[in-house]
Amino acid sequence: MSTPRIEVDISKIRHNTQTVVGPLKARGICVTAVTKAVCGHPAIARAMLDGGASGLAEARLSNVQRLRQAGLTCPVTLIRTPMLSQVDAVVHVCEASYNTEMAVITALAAAALRQNRVHGIILMVEMGDLREGIMPQDLGNMAQQVLDLPGVALKGIGANFACLGGVAPTDAKMRALSDLANEVEGRCGPFSQTVSGGNSANLPWALGEFATGRINDLRLGEAILLGVDPITGDQISGMFQDAFTLVAEVIETDTKPVRPILYSPDHTLARMQLVPDTFDNTRIILGIGHQDIDPVGLSMAPGDRLVGATSDHLVIGTKNASPSVGTEMRFEMNYSALMRAMAAPDTQTNLHNDQPGPNARAVQDPSRHLALV
Ligand SMILES: *Cc1c(COP(=O)(O)O)cnc(C)c1O
């Protein structure tokens, strides 16, 4: 089998989705599954839907197009504010999008009218993370403008936490978001199909002791794919952490001096002396690098340690018996490593346990990323 490759256990993704959908449903919250880290991989998206997700969310239009080309007809929401240059395509493939800019919403409305459609608008509110979002004091005004604009329909509001600024979704913040939903409705009339509370970082709050108020949706990627809480990095009990495995191949193994051999006082070489020299000096070189993965996001087996990586090589120091050339090594990945690996052109994706679930329809993916085994 070719390397590097990612082995995906589809049944584990379905299980992880089910595990989180059940308790959230009991609290009045739907799950919108986020596929951006897997580049809109259709079979993975299908597993999330089979597990009970009510719809999909994507950050990139190209990934949405991939989902559509594979025959997925479920609602797909664009969670990154659409680019002005892409509004026609956004309206064409997405039921709704998260928005923060009136200029974009106006262009979406015009595109929707041209296509004889109505595009849903969810207004993203700034709640402290300081990435995207409308300032709360401006929300009412903007909601009114959206309501007055033909071609678009106000579908709700949303917030995002713990992405850029690291602001955690506390009970007080979540109550403030519920209050905003009430305020906007008080001013503009009932709209609230969606009050989307946030991402995987919201799970402890959503499943905790507090009232969930008006929040009726969460957008979940990392928790479903990797079974971890993004804030603490802790495993979520009852969920699989190993739905994805990266397999890479050893291309050299050797005993090397622990310090680089310095031929010149060149700055680059001087910096390389900072490579730790306390570890065992058996080196394994794998045929992957920065172009394929985020090296620090790979799990290391006991006795192995990441020495470093370049664009196409990954170097591991080991205290273990050194593997022979051609040996496959397996790694688990964090979210950042997973997203880079899924997007890497040389990395194949192999699906395991891909028996269709009860709601599954045929998924066909003509893209090079997919290989059924
Ligand atoms: C990436 C993203 C999510 C999903 O985040 P996870 O941590 O993967 O659950 C949700 N909402 C927005 C706006 C995002 O950009």
The ligand as an SDF file (V2000), in Angstrom:
LIG
                    3D

 15 15  0  0  0  0  0  0  0  0999 V2000
  -13.5860   25.5000   12.6980 C   0  0  0  0  0  0  0  0  0  0  0  0
  -14.8510   26.1190   13.1600 C   0  0  0  0  0  0  0  0  0  0  0  0
  -15.7540   25.3760   13.9250 C   0  0  0  0  0  0  0  0  0  0  0  0
  -15.4740   23.9590   14.3770 C   0  0  0  0  0  0  0  0  0  0  0  0
  -14.4870   23.9790   15.3730 O   0  0  0  0  0  0  0  0  0  0  0  0
  -14.0510   22.6260   16.1180 P   0  0  0  0  0  0  0  0  0  0  0  0
  -13.1160   23.1070   17.1710 O   0  0  0  0  0  0  0  0  0  0  0  0
  -13.4170   21.7750   15.0940 O   0  0  0  0  0  0  0  0  0  0  0  0
  -15.2770   22.0190   16.6890 O   0  0  0  0  0  0  0  0  0  0  0  0
  -16.9490   25.9750   14.2860 C   0  0  0  0  0  0  0  0  0  0  0  0
  -17.2310   27.2430   13.9250 N   0  0  0  0  0  0  0  0  0  0  0  0
  -16.3870   27.9950   13.1880 C   0  0  0  0  0  0  0  0  0  0  0  0
  -16.7730   29.3780   12.8260 C   0  0  0  0  0  0  0  0  0  0  0  0
  -15.1740   27.4640   12.7930 C   0  0  0  0  0  0  0  0  0  0  0  0
  -14.3330   28.2160   12.0700 O   0  0  0  0  0  0  0  0  0  0  0  0
  1  2  1  0
  2  3  1  0
  2 14  2  0
  3  4  1  0
  3 10  2  0
  4  5  1  0
  5  6  1  0
  6  7  2  0
  6  8  1  0
  6  9  1  0
 10 11  1  0
 11 12  2  0
 12 13  1  0
 12 14  1  0
 14 15  1  0
M  END
$$$$
